[in-house]
Amino acid sequence: MRRTMTLLVLLLAGVVGFALWVRLAPDDVARWHVALALVPGEEAGPVLHGMTGGAIAFLPAADPAEALARLARVAAAAPRTRLLAGSAEEGRMTWVARSALWGFPDYVTAEVAPGGLRLWSRLRYGRGDMGVNLARLQDWLGRM
């Protein structure tokens, strides 16, 4: 019985430690708030691609700066999402969006590009995101 209790306490301490590590690990702005590469196919119009651990998009816009400002309003209203770096005036913004249960961080960067907005939403931990980043971009772009 004593051994079982010790194992349960150690397991609980491990779970709490993991949860704290995920939620309290500092965000490295230099790592996440980066210039975005050309989105394949962006010259042909709107693009939205899921990929391992994230998603990329290009949204054509007559006024890309205004499109970024609209996206900023959408992101500000999104649950568990905060601005990490940048501004609409700068032309690039990066947000941290956290999952509801564990608080896993995903990073979403949007950048003014010739003819529109480039976006990249990606996870910090693990390899697969179960389509969460693609769904987030679809939702945010649909709210603009």
Helices and strands as residue ranges (DSSP letters): H 2-24, H 29-32, G 42-44, E 47-51, E 54-60, H 64-77, E 81-87, E 92-98, E 105-113, E 116-123, H 132-143
